Structures are given as C-alpha cells and as structure tokens.
Amino acid sequence: MATLVLGAAGAAIGGSIGGAILGVSAATIGGFVGSTIGSVVDNWIVSSLAPTQRIEGPRLDSLRITSSTEGAVIPRVYGRMRMGGNVIWATDFREETKTTTQGGGKGGGGGGKVKTTEYLYYASFAVALCEGPITGIGRIWADGKPMDLSGVTWRWCPGDEAQAADPFIAAKMGAANTPAYRGTAYVVFEDLPLGNFGNRLPQLSFEVFRPLADPDTAEGLTQAVTMIPASGEFTYATTGIRKGSGGAQTSENLNALSDTADMVVALDRLQAMAPKVESVSLVVAWFGNDLRAGDCTIRPGVEVSAKTTSPQTWSVNGVSRAAAHLVSRDDQDRPVYGGTPADFAVVQAIKEMKARGLRVTFYPFILMDVPLGNTLPNPYSDSAAETGQPAFPWRGRITCSPAAGYAGSVDKTAAAAAQVTAFFGGASPSDFAVSGETVSWTGPSGDWGLRRMVLHYAHLCAAAGGVDAFLIGSELRGLTTIRDSATTYPAVAQLQSLATDVRSILGPGTAISYAADWSEYFGHQPGDGSGDVFFHLDPLWADSEIDFVGIDNYMPLSDWRDGFEHADAQEGWPAIYDRAYLQKNIAGGEGFDWFYASDTDRAAQVRTPITDGVYGEPWVFRYKDLWNWWS
C-alpha cells in the first residue's frame, strides 16, 4: 500500500516540476523514487508483523555407550599392542546450547528473523584397558580413525598396585565412593565433545605399551641407546615445523602424530618400551667430501637450497640454507642424506632429554658425501693416480694421499702431517660468537676443518645447559694411523689438543673422549712387513682431558652360516640366538681365538689361531681382549 501511495505522490511532485532529464520526464523519475521508498516501508511493516522463526537441533535424553560389560576379562598385554577397552565409569552427558539469529535485514527490513538453537554434548568417562602396570599410551583411534587429541583433556593411569583414585572421578563421585582400580590400567576423558561422533561415545582403541622389563630381557637390560639418524634438518626439533606458506603448508616433523613432534613421540615410546634407559647418545652429522685428508672439507648440509619453513628456519653455525653444502641426489633426484639438524633443534633435543632425566652424550658425526661417478683422485691407488673414489664411503677411510702401502705414499713424512693439519683446520674456541642459544662462526670463512665442527657443538651444548659426555670424533681409523715419522702419529696429537679446547668450553662437569673404531682402539700393526706393534692411541687415552676409553663396538658375536654343516653348528651350538653361544663369543671366537687370513679362508671357514710366537703375548693382536689390553 505504501508503495502505491508514495509512488503516486512522487509522480505528482515530479509533474509539478516539469521538464526532463536525459529525455526522461520529471514525473516518471518522481514516481520511481516514491515507489522505492514505499517498498522499504512495506518491508518494514511486514517484517514487524511476521513472527520470528525458531529452529532447534536434535537433543539427547540419554548417553549412548558403545561397550560396557560387567565381568569382562581384563587382558594381559606384553610388548606393544593395539586394543579396545571397556567403559568402567561415565557421567551423564553435559549439554550446552548455542543460539544464532539470522535475518531481519538492515534498517529493520528484509523479512522475519530466524533463531537457530544447537545442542552440544560432552561426556566424561573412563575406559579400562588391561592388567597393569603399563608404561605408556601411544596412538588412539576413534571409530577406526586416528583421533585428533588437540584440545582434548585426557590421561592414563598405569595400573600399578599403588595408584590413587583419579581426582576428576573422585570430585564427581566423592572420594569415599571412588575406587582406584589398582592393578588395572585405564584412560580418563574429561568433557569429550561428542558432536563429531554422532553424539555418542566413539568406539575407541589404544596403542598400549607394557614391556617385559624383567632383569634378563632386552627391555630390562638396555640402559643406553643411540639417537639417530644424525641427519634430517628438523628431525630433532621438539616443536612442530611446517614448510610452505599460506594454505599450502605441510608438516616437516609431525609424522607419527598430528599434534606432537616426532622427536617427542620417539622419546615417549623409547621410555615406554625400554624403561631402564638412562643415557642417550645424540648423533649430529656434517658432511665430508673427499677421502684425501688434505682436501676434505667438513660442512653442514641441507637437502634443498631453498625452502620456506615456520615458525623456525634452518641455520647451523651461523650458516644459512643458501650458503650450506647441498647434499648429493640419486638418479630419481632425491637427496641421498637428510640435512644437518638445525642448531635450534639440537638445543631443543638436549633440553627435552635432560628434562626427562636422561643423561646426554653428544656425538658429532661425519657423513661422507662422495657421490657416484665422482672424478676425485683415489688415495688408495699408486701415486693416487686412479680416478674416482668409492661412493659414500666410511669416514674411517679418510687418510693421507697417497695412502700407506701404495707407491708414492706420504705416510711417515712431513707431508702427511701437513695433510692432517689441513683436515683438522685452525679453529679455536674464540672463533665463535655465542648469543643465548645461538652459536655463529667468526673465524676465517674458508676454514672447514674438523675443529670448527667439534668446537661449534661444544659451544652449542654449553648454550643448551650442558651435556653429560662429549665425543671429539669417532672412527677416524685411516687418519689416526697416519705417521709423520716412524713412530709419531700427528692426528692423535691433534685429538689431544682438541680435547683440551673442548674442556675449556664445557668445563669439568662433562666427560670427554674419542669414540675409536673397535679395530682401532687397541693398537696399530702396520701392514708393511715390519712386524711392528704400536699402541698409537695410548697418548690420547692417557691424556688428562680424556675421561674414558670410547669404543664404537661392532665386534662379531657369531660366525653362523645357513644350514647345520658350518663350523659353529658342528661344535654343537643349537642356533644363532642361543644365549650361551653369544656370550662365549664376547671374549672368544673371531678376534680372540682365531682370525681369517683372507676372504677365501672366510668363505671356507679356515680359521687361523691368534698367536704371538716371539713374546708369548697374543693379546696385542686380540681386539676382543679388552681385559689384557687394559691390564
């Protein structure tokens, strides 16, 4: 009605004015304006008279529980197992309402209002799992899918015989009415939102850890482990790192669980499955690029030279991603190694392990990035004339060039000492700037020797609050046996000097050593026909800054072959897993009683006894004879 009245009034007013605008009469324009105003008035009148629409979502009158069985068997778990549970306690659901209003339009127009009321439901409950005590809960699945636990309040009770009643259940039921469920491991959820599960308790299953931690089991005997892989740019970070930008971000280190860093998950599961572990060796790698000691540089590396990450970026020793060594790639264009762990991640890892009560040994590691098809001179050839070094070799093969035993070798000359000096470099403790938990290099830009790497990590460990033990190197067998005269070993002297500098950074509270290869620690018998025996590492082991003898121990514990016709089976041993058989070979068997003189002898199991016909001291050749070596 207002549209008709105001439209007519507008036309009359326009007609009284007369004339036209762009060929349109004033009467027509006036009628259009009046009609528009009238339409707004009509909408306001109609909407004010229309009742508000109300929409309500579904409501519950009771909580549906998927499984709660009286008298159910309590399972007994060994090791790690995925299992369901039995609901042993639950409150009634808690209801919340959420009301939203839509419609009405601007200025009072636009039709009637719509009020929508949603009902949100939450449940608190406990699920019994198995006989306790357990050592941890890993992943949880809801209705067969991994459960997102972010924002969920939950906890697990181990099920030992001393556990107290859960405080939340006691608050609901009263302390006098709340059992402790001693001997039963269970999980408690507080106010779990049920909307994603059809307003019911989901069907839950749990990854449960209950190791056999008896004194004679692996879980009960293992007290120390090594944390590898040593490479991986954010492998050791304890906070989530994402790569990319905007909506295209993906996780770098949230692979095991969606809301927990892989390092934290690994430590959780380590302590759940091996509860006797007290010490962890944290291995961190830089990359060597040449078997020739005088030409080998040791640098931190990355997998790709350009990558956007947040909330942290990669940096090691003040070196940016763009300036770092780019690791080699395989024939499918994949990096053959992970990058060096970022410094901030190393600090986080050290702090996390110490917060858990674990002792930390820091282990700097050299990965050799010598790719397939390289054209580097091979030091293990006469006059180093052969082109091409073995791909991705062991760091223990780093040596002088040409190596001992080959024509033109510089071993036992001053040139060998010069190559060793070049390998270690000239870094000193004062060549680093430390700011909080950040350590940067301030020395000569071209110095990429072993000293720079080791002293950097000594500073970084100190910045992280210190470590229990620190290794100044490992398995440099080809280097420590280089001589600059008939009887002196320059690399050993370099390691002694390095230990002194590390001590000046870490102080007396950190145990310092070198991790010798098991074939290196006890002595050097040059293969030159001289018959000489040198205890070449003794000056290092006896150094006042070295606190213990470190051995990377891979000594063979068996010589078992397929079938039962081989020598060990013929001696009556029943299987390679026989404990007595393995124990006998700790101080016996290969490397103690006998050795293989050639690959042919090894294939045929022709064993040569270890003897010392001149002095009657065969222990000098027995790498397994630690007792007599130490005595």
QUIFEN-V305936 format. One record per backbone hydrogen bond with DSSP energy under -1.0 kcal/mol. NH is the residue of the N-H (numbers start at 1). CO is the residue of the C=O. E is the energy in kcal/mol with one decimal. If there is no record, write none. Layout:
# QUIFEN-V305936
NH,CO,E  NH,CO,E
This chain:
# QUIFEN-V305936
5,1,-2.5  6,2,-2.6  7,3,-1.7  8,4,-2.2  9,5,-2.2  10,6,-2.2  11,7,-1.9  12,8,-2.2  13,9,-2.2  14,10,-2.4  15,11,-2.4  16,12,-1.8  17,13,-1.1  18,14,-2.1  21,24,-3.0  24,21,-2.2  26,19,-2.0  29,25,-1.9  30,26,-2.4  31,27,-2.0  32,28,-1.9  33,29,-2.2  34,30,-2.2  35,31,-2.1  36,32,-2.1  37,33,-2.1  38,34,-2.2  39,35,-2.0  40,36,-1.6  41,37,-2.0  42,38,-2.5  43,39,-2.4  44,40,-2.1  45,41,-2.3  46,42,-2.8  47,43,-2.9  48,44,-1.8  49,45,-1.1  50,46,-1.6  53,113,-2.9  55,115,-3.5  57,117,-2.9  72,69,-1.2  79,210,-2.7  81,208,-2.2  83,206,-2.6  86,128,-2.0  87,67,-2.2  88,126,-2.2  89,126,-1.2  91,124,-2.5  94,122,-3.0  96,120,-2.8  98,118,-2.4  100,116,-2.6  102,114,-2.6  109,106,-1.6  114,102,-3.4  115,53,-3.4  116,100,-3.2  117,55,-3.1  118,98,-3.0  120,96,-3.4  122,94,-2.0  123,192,-1.7  125,189,-1.6  126,89,-2.8  127,187,-2.8  128,86,-3.0  129,185,-3.1  131,75,-3.2  132,183,-2.1  134,158,-1.9  135,209,-2.9  138,207,-3.1  141,205,-2.7  142,145,-3.0  143,203,-3.0  145,142,-1.7  147,140,-3.0  152,149,-2.0  155,188,-1.7  157,186,-3.2  170,166,-2.5  171,167,-2.0  172,168,-1.5  173,169,-2.9  174,170,-2.5  177,174,-1.4  178,175,-1.1  183,160,-1.3  184,181,-2.0  185,130,-2.8  186,157,-1.5  187,127,-2.3  188,155,-2.7  189,125,-2.8  190,153,-2.7  192,123,-3.0  194,121,-2.6  197,194,-1.8  198,195,-1.1  199,194,-2.1  201,64,-1.8  205,141,-2.0  206,83,-3.3  207,139,-2.5  208,81,-3.4  209,136,-2.4  210,79,-3.4  213,211,-1.5  217,214,-2.0  221,217,-1.7  222,218,-2.3  225,279,-2.0  227,281,-3.7  232,339,-4.6  235,232,-1.3  237,234,-1.3  242,310,-2.9  243,250,-2.9  244,308,-2.7  248,245,-1.7  250,243,-2.2  252,241,-3.0  262,253,-2.5  265,261,-2.2  266,262,-2.8  267,263,-2.1  268,264,-2.6  269,265,-2.6  270,266,-2.3  271,267,-2.5  272,268,-1.6  273,269,-2.4  274,270,-2.8  277,274,-2.0  278,223,-3.6  279,223,-2.0  280,359,-2.9  281,225,-2.4  282,361,-3.0  283,227,-1.9  284,363,-2.0  285,230,-2.2  286,365,-2.1  287,299,-3.2  288,367,-2.3  293,399,-3.1  295,292,-1.9  296,292,-1.2  298,448,-2.7  299,287,-2.1  302,325,-2.7  310,242,-2.4  316,319,-1.7  319,316,-2.5  324,321,-1.0  325,300,-2.2  327,302,-2.2  330,334,-2.7  333,330,-2.0  336,328,-2.6  340,301,-2.9  342,233,-3.0  343,315,-2.3  346,342,-1.9  347,343,-2.3  348,344,-2.3  349,345,-2.5  350,346,-2.4  351,347,-2.4  352,348,-2.6  353,349,-2.4  354,350,-2.2  355,351,-2.3  356,352,-1.1  357,354,-1.6  358,353,-2.3  359,278,-3.3  361,280,-2.6  362,469,-2.6  363,282,-2.9  365,284,-2.8  367,286,-2.6  369,288,-3.2  370,368,-1.1  374,371,-1.2  378,386,-2.9  381,379,-1.2  383,407,-3.4  384,381,-2.5  385,382,-1.9  388,376,-2.7  392,370,-2.8  397,394,-2.1  398,395,-1.8  399,291,-2.5  403,379,-2.5  406,403,-1.6  409,406,-1.9  410,402,-1.4  412,483,-3.5  413,410,-1.2  417,413,-1.1  418,414,-2.0  419,415,-1.9  420,416,-2.1  421,417,-2.4  422,418,-2.1  423,419,-1.9  424,420,-2.1  425,421,-2.2  431,428,-2.2  433,440,-2.7  435,438,-2.8  438,435,-1.8  440,433,-2.6  441,317,-1.3  442,431,-3.3  447,444,-1.5  448,446,-1.0  450,423,-2.0  451,424,-2.3  453,449,-1.2  454,450,-2.5  455,451,-2.7  456,452,-1.9  457,453,-1.9  458,454,-1.8  459,455,-2.2  460,456,-2.4  461,457,-2.7  462,458,-1.9  463,459,-2.3  464,460,-1.6  465,462,-1.4  466,461,-3.0  468,360,-1.6  469,360,-1.9  470,511,-2.7  471,362,-2.3  472,513,-2.4  475,515,-2.6  478,396,-1.4  479,476,-1.1  480,476,-2.8  481,477,-1.2  482,479,-1.5  484,488,-1.4  493,489,-1.4  494,490,-2.0  495,491,-2.1  496,492,-1.9  497,493,-2.1  498,494,-2.4  499,495,-2.3  500,496,-1.7  501,497,-1.8  502,498,-2.5  503,499,-2.2  504,500,-1.5  506,502,-2.7  507,503,-2.5  510,507,-1.1  511,468,-2.6  513,470,-1.8  515,473,-2.4  516,514,-1.1  516,550,-2.3  518,552,-1.2  520,517,-2.1  521,517,-2.1  524,534,-3.6  534,524,-2.8  536,534,-1.2  538,535,-1.6  541,537,-2.6  542,538,-2.3  543,540,-1.3  546,543,-1.5  547,512,-3.0  552,516,-3.4  553,551,-1.1  570,566,-2.1  571,567,-1.1  572,569,-1.6  573,568,-1.6  578,575,-1.4  582,578,-2.1  583,579,-2.7  584,580,-2.2  585,581,-1.1  586,583,-1.4  591,594,-2.5  592,589,-2.0  593,589,-2.8  594,589,-1.4  595,608,-2.3  602,598,-2.0  603,599,-2.4  604,600,-1.8  606,601,-2.7  608,595,-2.9  610,593,-2.1  616,612,-2.0  620,617,-1.6  621,618,-1.9  624,591,-1.7  625,622,-1.2  626,624,-1.8  629,625,-2.0  630,626,-2.7  631,627,-1.8
